[in-house]
Amino acid sequence: MTTYILASEYKEALEQEIYKAYRYAMEEAKRDFAITKEWLTFTEIKELFMISTNTLNSWIEKGLLVASIGNKRYINRNRINEFLEKHQ
């Protein structure tokens, strides 16, 4: 194995690029996981469907059903798909 010595500015730049790549991969993994989940949080729905809080609230006002467990609120993925089919 060969060892390389980097100047500190290159080392810092490399560390930052590795960190950016890691963060991007983690965000992708979170989105991929949300795609397979049956019940989604409001945050997951907004990220997955690329909508605002106002849009999600509008969907709920129009009849999208919400399930509450304690102080957490979830929406079933199938219900979202059915809602969107009806309201296009």
N, CA, C and O atoms as a GROMACS GRO file, in nm:
protein
  352
    1MET      N    1   0.083  -0.117   0.000
    1MET     CA    2   0.000   0.000   0.000
    1MET      C    3   0.088   0.124   0.000
    1MET      O    4   0.186   0.132   0.075
    2THR      N    5   0.053   0.219  -0.084
    2THR     CA    6   0.129   0.342  -0.095
    2THR      C    7   0.063   0.449  -0.010
    2THR      O    8  -0.059   0.461  -0.006
    3THR      N    9   0.146   0.526   0.059
    3THR     CA   10   0.096   0.636   0.142
    3THR      C   11   0.128   0.768   0.073
    3THR      O   12   0.241   0.790   0.028
    4TYR      N   13   0.029   0.854   0.065
    4TYR     CA   14   0.048   0.986   0.005
    4TYR      C   15   0.032   1.092   0.113
    4TYR      O   16  -0.050   1.079   0.205
    5ILE      N   17   0.110   1.196   0.101
    5ILE     CA   18   0.100   1.307   0.194
    5ILE      C   19   0.044   1.426   0.115
    5ILE      O   20   0.100   1.467   0.013
    6LEU      N   21  -0.067   1.480   0.164
    6LEU     CA   22  -0.130   1.594   0.099
    6LEU      C   23  -0.103   1.722   0.176
    6LEU      O   24  -0.093   1.721   0.299
    7ALA      N   25  -0.093   1.829   0.104
    7ALA     CA   26  -0.084   1.959   0.169
    7ALA      C   27  -0.215   1.982   0.242
    7ALA      O   28  -0.319   1.930   0.201
    8SER      N   29  -0.213   2.058   0.348
    8SER     CA   30  -0.331   2.073   0.433
    8SER      C   31  -0.451   2.127   0.356
    8SER      O   32  -0.563   2.084   0.382
    9GLU      N   33  -0.432   2.222   0.263
    9GLU     CA   34  -0.546   2.276   0.190
    9GLU      C   35  -0.609   2.170   0.099
    9GLU      O   36  -0.730   2.170   0.079
   10TYR      N   37  -0.528   2.078   0.044
   10TYR     CA   38  -0.582   1.970  -0.038
   10TYR      C   39  -0.653   1.866   0.048
   10TYR      O   40  -0.756   1.812   0.010
   11LYS      N   41  -0.594   1.841   0.165
   11LYS     CA   42  -0.656   1.746   0.258
   11LYS      C   43  -0.794   1.796   0.300
   11LYS      O   44  -0.890   1.719   0.301
   12GLU      N   45  -0.803   1.924   0.336
   12GLU     CA   46  -0.931   1.981   0.376
   12GLU      C   47  -1.032   1.979   0.262
   12GLU      O   48  -1.149   1.948   0.284
   13ALA      N   49  -0.987   2.010   0.141
   13ALA     CA   50  -1.077   2.009   0.025
   13ALA      C   51  -1.126   1.866  -0.002
   13ALA      O   52  -1.243   1.846  -0.032
   14LEU      N   53  -1.037   1.770   0.010
   14LEU     CA   54  -1.074   1.630  -0.010
   14LEU      C   55  -1.174   1.585   0.096
   14LEU      O   56  -1.272   1.518   0.064
   15GLU      N   57  -1.150   1.620   0.220
   15GLU     CA   58  -1.242   1.586   0.329
   15GLU      C   59  -1.380   1.646   0.304
   15GLU      O   60  -1.482   1.581   0.327
   16GLN      N   61  -1.384   1.771   0.257
   16GLN     CA   62  -1.512   1.837   0.229
   16GLN      C   63  -1.586   1.767   0.116
   16GLN      O   64  -1.708   1.749   0.123
   17GLU      N   65  -1.515   1.727   0.012
   17GLU     CA   66  -1.578   1.657  -0.100
   17GLU      C   67  -1.631   1.519  -0.059
   17GLU      O   68  -1.738   1.478  -0.102
   18ILE      N   69  -1.555   1.451   0.024
   18ILE     CA   70  -1.600   1.321   0.074
   18ILE      C   71  -1.725   1.339   0.160
   18ILE      O   72  -1.820   1.262   0.149
   19TYR      N   73  -1.725   1.442   0.243
   19TYR     CA   74  -1.841   1.470   0.328
   19TYR      C   75  -1.964   1.502   0.242
   19TYR      O   76  -2.073   1.452   0.270
   20LYS      N   77  -1.948   1.584   0.139
   20LYS     CA   78  -2.059   1.617   0.049
   20LYS      C   79  -2.114   1.492  -0.017
   20LYS      O   80  -2.235   1.474  -0.026
   21ALA      N   81  -2.025   1.405  -0.064
   21ALA     CA   82  -2.068   1.281  -0.129
   21ALA      C   83  -2.142   1.192  -0.030
   21ALA      O   84  -2.243   1.130  -0.065
   22TYR      N   85  -2.094   1.185   0.092
   22TYR     CA   86  -2.160   1.106   0.196
   22TYR      C   87  -2.300   1.161   0.224
   22TYR      O   88  -2.396   1.084   0.229
   23ARG      N   89  -2.312   1.294   0.243
   23ARG     CA   90  -2.443   1.356   0.271
   23ARG      C   91  -2.540   1.330   0.156
   23ARG      O   92  -2.657   1.300   0.179
   24TYR      N   93  -2.492   1.342   0.033
   24TYR     CA   94  -2.577   1.319  -0.083
   24TYR      C   95  -2.625   1.174  -0.085
   24TYR      O   96  -2.743   1.148  -0.109
   25ALA      N   97  -2.535   1.080  -0.060
   25ALA     CA   98  -2.572   0.938  -0.058
   25ALA      C   99  -2.673   0.910   0.053
   25ALA      O  100  -2.764   0.830   0.032
   26MET      N  101  -2.658   0.972   0.168
   26MET     CA  102  -2.752   0.951   0.277
   26MET      C  103  -2.890   1.008   0.242
   26MET      O  104  -2.991   0.945   0.273
   27GLU      N  105  -2.895   1.123   0.179
   27GLU     CA  106  -3.023   1.182   0.137
   27GLU      C  107  -3.091   1.092   0.034
   27GLU      O  108  -3.212   1.071   0.039
   28GLU      N  109  -3.014   1.039  -0.059
   28GLU     CA  110  -3.068   0.946  -0.159
   28GLU      C  111  -3.124   0.822  -0.091
   28GLU      O  112  -3.232   0.774  -0.127
   29ALA      N  113  -3.051   0.769   0.006
   29ALA     CA  114  -3.097   0.649   0.076
   29ALA      C  115  -3.226   0.677   0.153
   29ALA      O  116  -3.316   0.593   0.156
   30LYS      N  117  -3.237   0.795   0.214
   30LYS     CA  118  -3.360   0.831   0.286
   30LYS      C  119  -3.477   0.838   0.189
   30LYS      O  120  -3.586   0.790   0.220
   31ARG      N  121  -3.456   0.898   0.071
   31ARG     CA  122  -3.564   0.907  -0.028
   31ARG      C  123  -3.602   0.767  -0.077
   31ARG      O  124  -3.720   0.736  -0.091
   32ASP      N  125  -3.502   0.684  -0.103
   32ASP     CA  126  -3.530   0.547  -0.148
   32ASP      C  127  -3.607   0.470  -0.043
   32ASP      O  128  -3.698   0.395  -0.076
   33PHE      N  129  -3.572   0.488   0.085
   33PHE     CA  130  -3.642   0.420   0.192
   33PHE      C  131  -3.787   0.467   0.200
   33PHE      O  132  -3.878   0.387   0.222
   34ALA      N  133  -3.808   0.597   0.183
   34ALA     CA  134  -3.944   0.652   0.188
   34ALA      C  135  -4.030   0.595   0.077
   34ALA      O  136  -4.150   0.579   0.094
   35ILE      N  137  -3.970   0.565  -0.036
   35ILE     CA  138  -4.045   0.510  -0.150
   35ILE      C  139  -4.105   0.375  -0.116
   35ILE      O  140  -4.211   0.340  -0.167
   36THR      N  141  -4.039   0.299  -0.031
   36THR     CA  142  -4.087   0.164   0.001
   36THR      C  143  -4.172   0.158   0.127
   36THR      O  144  -4.230   0.053   0.156
   37LYS      N  145  -4.179   0.266   0.203
   37LYS     CA  146  -4.257   0.266   0.327
   37LYS      C  147  -4.406   0.275   0.297
   37LYS      O  148  -4.446   0.338   0.200
   38GLU      N  149  -4.486   0.212   0.381
   38GLU     CA  150  -4.631   0.218   0.365
   38GLU      C  151  -4.690   0.345   0.428
   38GLU      O  152  -4.780   0.406   0.371
   39TRP      N  153  -4.639   0.384   0.544
   39TRP     CA  154  -4.687   0.504   0.614
   39TRP      C  155  -4.576   0.607   0.614
   39TRP      O  156  -4.463   0.578   0.653
   40LEU      N  157  -4.608   0.729   0.569
   40LEU     CA  158  -4.509   0.834   0.555
   40LEU      C  159  -4.538   0.951   0.649
   40LEU      O  160  -4.654   0.984   0.675
   41THR      N  161  -4.433   1.012   0.699
   41THR     CA  162  -4.448   1.133   0.778
   41THR      C  163  -4.472   1.250   0.683
   41THR      O  164  -4.452   1.237   0.562
   42PHE      N  165  -4.515   1.362   0.737
   42PHE     CA  166  -4.538   1.479   0.655
   42PHE      C  167  -4.409   1.523   0.584
   42PHE      O  168  -4.412   1.559   0.467
   43THR      N  169  -4.299   1.519   0.656
   43THR     CA  170  -4.170   1.558   0.596
   43THR      C  171  -4.135   1.466   0.480
   43THR      O  172  -4.092   1.514   0.375
   44GLU      N  173  -4.152   1.336   0.498
   44GLU     CA  174  -4.123   1.241   0.390
   44GLU      C  175  -4.211   1.266   0.268
   44GLU      O  176  -4.164   1.260   0.154
   45ILE      N  177  -4.338   1.295   0.292
   45ILE     CA  178  -4.430   1.321   0.181
   45ILE      C  179  -4.388   1.445   0.105
   45ILE      O  180  -4.384   1.445  -0.018
   46LYS      N  181  -4.355   1.552   0.178
   46LYS     CA  182  -4.314   1.676   0.112
   46LYS      C  183  -4.188   1.655   0.030
   46LYS      O  184  -4.177   1.708  -0.081
   47GLU      N  185  -4.092   1.580   0.082
   47GLU     CA  186  -3.968   1.554   0.009
   47GLU      C  187  -3.992   1.463  -0.110
   47GLU      O  188  -3.940   1.488  -0.219
   48LEU      N  189  -4.069   1.357  -0.090
   48LEU     CA  190  -4.092   1.259  -0.195
   48LEU      C  191  -4.170   1.317  -0.312
   48LEU      O  192  -4.138   1.292  -0.428
   49PHE      N  193  -4.274   1.396  -0.281
   49PHE     CA  194  -4.359   1.452  -0.386
   49PHE      C  195  -4.318   1.594  -0.426
   49PHE      O  196  -4.378   1.655  -0.514
   50MET      N  197  -4.212   1.646  -0.358
   50MET     CA  198  -4.160   1.780  -0.386
   50MET      C  199  -4.271   1.884  -0.378
   50MET      O  200  -4.295   1.960  -0.472
   51ILE      N  201  -4.339   1.885  -0.264
   51ILE     CA  202  -4.448   1.980  -0.241
   51ILE      C  203  -4.420   2.060  -0.115
   51ILE      O  204  -4.336   2.024  -0.033
   52SER      N  205  -4.492   2.169  -0.101
   52SER     CA  206  -4.477   2.254   0.017
   52SER      C  207  -4.574   2.209   0.127
   52SER      O  208  -4.662   2.126   0.105
   53THR      N  209  -4.554   2.265   0.244
   53THR     CA  210  -4.645   2.240   0.356
   53THR      C  211  -4.786   2.286   0.320
   53THR      O  212  -4.884   2.219   0.352
   54ASN      N  213  -4.796   2.401   0.253
   54ASN     CA  214  -4.927   2.452   0.213
   54ASN      C  215  -5.000   2.355   0.120
   54ASN      O  216  -5.120   2.334   0.134
   55THR      N  217  -4.927   2.296   0.027
   55THR     CA  218  -4.989   2.199  -0.064
   55THR      C  219  -5.037   2.078   0.012
   55THR      O  220  -5.149   2.031  -0.011
   56LEU      N  221  -4.956   2.026   0.102
   56LEU     CA  222  -4.997   1.909   0.180
   56LEU      C  223  -5.120   1.943   0.265
   56LEU      O  224  -5.213   1.863   0.273
   57ASN      N  225  -5.121   2.059   0.328
   57ASN     CA  226  -5.237   2.100   0.406
   57ASN      C  227  -5.362   2.112   0.318
   57ASN      O  228  -5.472   2.079   0.362
   58SER      N  229  -5.345   2.160   0.198
   58SER     CA  230  -5.456   2.170   0.103
   58SER      C  231  -5.510   2.031   0.070
   58SER      O  232  -5.632   2.012   0.064
   59TRP      N  233  -5.421   1.936   0.049
   59TRP     CA  234  -5.465   1.798   0.021
   59TRP      C  235  -5.546   1.744   0.138
   59TRP      O  236  -5.648   1.678   0.120
   60ILE      N  237  -5.499   1.772   0.260
   60ILE     CA  238  -5.568   1.723   0.380
   60ILE      C  239  -5.706   1.788   0.390
   60ILE      O  240  -5.805   1.722   0.422
   61GLU      N  241  -5.713   1.918   0.362
   61GLU     CA  242  -5.842   1.989   0.365
   61GLU      C  243  -5.939   1.932   0.261
   61GLU      O  244  -6.061   1.934   0.280
   62LYS      N  245  -5.884   1.881   0.150
   62LYS     CA  246  -5.967   1.825   0.043
   62LYS      C  247  -6.004   1.679   0.069
   62LYS      O  248  -6.074   1.617  -0.011
   63GLY      N  249  -5.957   1.623   0.182
   63GLY     CA  250  -6.001   1.489   0.219
   63GLY      C  251  -5.895   1.382   0.233
   63GLY      O  252  -5.929   1.267   0.260
   64LEU      N  253  -5.768   1.415   0.216
   64LEU     CA  254  -5.663   1.316   0.236
   64LEU      C  255  -5.660   1.277   0.384
   64LEU      O  256  -5.646   1.363   0.471
   65LEU      N  257  -5.673   1.149   0.411
   65LEU     CA  258  -5.683   1.101   0.549
   65LEU      C  259  -5.548   1.097   0.618
   65LEU      O  260  -5.446   1.059   0.559
   66VAL      N  261  -5.548   1.137   0.745
   66VAL     CA  262  -5.427   1.141   0.827
   66VAL      C  263  -5.448   1.051   0.947
   66VAL      O  264  -5.554   1.053   1.010
   67ALA      N  265  -5.347   0.971   0.980
   67ALA     CA  266  -5.351   0.887   1.100
   67ALA      C  267  -5.257   0.949   1.203
   67ALA      O  268  -5.145   0.989   1.170
   68SER      N  269  -5.303   0.957   1.327
   68SER     CA  270  -5.220   1.012   1.435
   68SER      C  271  -5.186   0.902   1.534
   68SER      O  272  -5.271   0.823   1.576
   69ILE      N  273  -5.060   0.900   1.572
   69ILE     CA  274  -5.012   0.810   1.677
   69ILE      C  275  -4.937   0.899   1.775
   69ILE      O  276  -4.827   0.946   1.746
   70GLY      N  277  -4.999   0.922   1.889
   70GLY     CA  278  -4.942   1.019   1.982
   70GLY      C  279  -4.945   1.156   1.918
   70GLY      O  280  -5.050   1.201   1.872
   71ASN      N  281  -4.831   1.224   1.914
   71ASN     CA  282  -4.826   1.354   1.850
   71ASN      C  283  -4.769   1.348   1.709
   71ASN      O  284  -4.744   1.452   1.648
   72LYS      N  285  -4.749   1.228   1.656
   72LYS     CA  286  -4.698   1.208   1.520
   72LYS      C  287  -4.814   1.184   1.425
   72LYS      O  288  -4.911   1.117   1.460
   73ARG      N  289  -4.803   1.240   1.303
   73ARG     CA  290  -4.907   1.221   1.203
   73ARG      C  291  -4.847   1.154   1.080
   73ARG      O  292  -4.737   1.187   1.036
   74TYR      N  293  -4.922   1.058   1.027
   74TYR     CA  294  -4.877   0.980   0.912
   74TYR      C  295  -4.988   0.973   0.808
   74TYR      O  296  -5.106   0.989   0.839
   75ILE      N  297  -4.947   0.950   0.685
   75ILE     CA  298  -5.043   0.929   0.577
   75ILE      C  299  -5.001   0.803   0.502
   75ILE      O  300  -4.883   0.783   0.471
   76ASN      N  301  -5.099   0.720   0.473
   76ASN     CA  302  -5.073   0.596   0.402
   76ASN      C  303  -5.041   0.624   0.255
   76ASN      O  304  -5.110   0.702   0.190
   77ARG      N  305  -4.936   0.561   0.206
   77ARG     CA  306  -4.891   0.582   0.068
   77ARG      C  307  -5.002   0.551  -0.033
   77ARG      O  308  -5.020   0.625  -0.129
   78ASN      N  309  -5.075   0.441  -0.011
   78ASN     CA  310  -5.182   0.406  -0.105
   78ASN      C  311  -5.291   0.512  -0.106
   78ASN      O  312  -5.347   0.543  -0.211
   79ARG      N  313  -5.321   0.569   0.011
   79ARG     CA  314  -5.422   0.676   0.019
   79ARG      C  315  -5.376   0.800  -0.059
   79ARG      O  316  -5.457   0.867  -0.124
   80ILE      N  317  -5.247   0.830  -0.053
   80ILE     CA  318  -5.195   0.944  -0.129
   80ILE      C  319  -5.214   0.920  -0.278
   80ILE      O  320  -5.263   1.006  -0.350
   81ASN      N  321  -5.175   0.800  -0.324
   81ASN     CA  322  -5.188   0.768  -0.465
   81ASN      C  323  -5.333   0.773  -0.510
   81ASN      O  324  -5.363   0.826  -0.617
   82GLU      N  325  -5.424   0.719  -0.429
   82GLU     CA  326  -5.567   0.723  -0.462
   82GLU      C  327  -5.616   0.867  -0.466
   82GLU      O  328  -5.691   0.904  -0.556
   83PHE      N  329  -5.574   0.947  -0.369
   83PHE     CA  330  -5.614   1.088  -0.364
   83PHE      C  331  -5.568   1.161  -0.489
   83PHE      O  332  -5.645   1.235  -0.550
   84LEU      N  333  -5.442   1.140  -0.526
   84LEU     CA  334  -5.389   1.210  -0.644
   84LEU      C  335  -5.459   1.168  -0.773
   84LEU      O  336  -5.480   1.250  -0.862
   85GLU      N  337  -5.495   1.040  -0.782
   85GLU     CA  338  -5.569   0.995  -0.901
   85GLU      C  339  -5.704   1.064  -0.911
   85GLU      O  340  -5.746   1.102  -1.020
   86LYS      N  341  -5.771   1.083  -0.798
   86LYS     CA  342  -5.903   1.147  -0.794
   86LYS      C  343  -5.896   1.296  -0.821
   86LYS      O  344  -5.988   1.354  -0.879
   87HIS      N  345  -5.788   1.359  -0.778
   87HIS     CA  346  -5.781   1.506  -0.781
   87HIS      C  347  -5.686   1.562  -0.884
   87HIS      O  348  -5.628   1.669  -0.864
   88GLN      N  349  -5.668   1.493  -0.993
   88GLN     CA  350  -5.579   1.546  -1.098
   88GLN      C  351  -5.653   1.636  -1.192
   88GLN      O  352  -5.594   1.689  -1.285
   0.00000   0.00000   0.00000
